[in-house]
Amino acid sequence: MNRSAILPLLFALAFAVPPAARAQTATADAASASAAGPAQIAAERARIARQRHEAESEFAAAQQACWQKFAVNDCLRRAQRARRERMDTLRQQEWALDDQQRSHRAQERLRRIEGKER
């Protein structure tokens, strides 16, 4: 199978998971990390960065595949839409991590203040 035939297949497989399923996974990941410490939050951020990098490389491959088609603009719009949906999911996960990190820092500050008052 030649390379130009493989790229559309990779694109189809990469974006086969519907956005709703990815959003549910994002919510589950955020909930599982709700009691996360700094190390777990850092690990989640690394996972999100890896997934963001994967999404960008898949988009680049899809873009290349689009240039081999007759309807280039429509194909590019679909690829951009798929990337945007995936990035939105990752961004929501990052926001959940930011909230957890803020609450963790606030709890630490309260503990320090309480320790000084005793």
GIVENBEL-V490366 format. One record per helix or strand of 2 or more residues. SS is the DSSP state (alpha for helix, beta for strand). FROM is the first residue (numbers start at 1). TO is the last residue. If there is no record, write none. Layout:
SS_FROM_TO / SS_FROM_TO
This chain:
alpha_3_14 / alpha_19_32 / alpha_38_66 / alpha_72_117
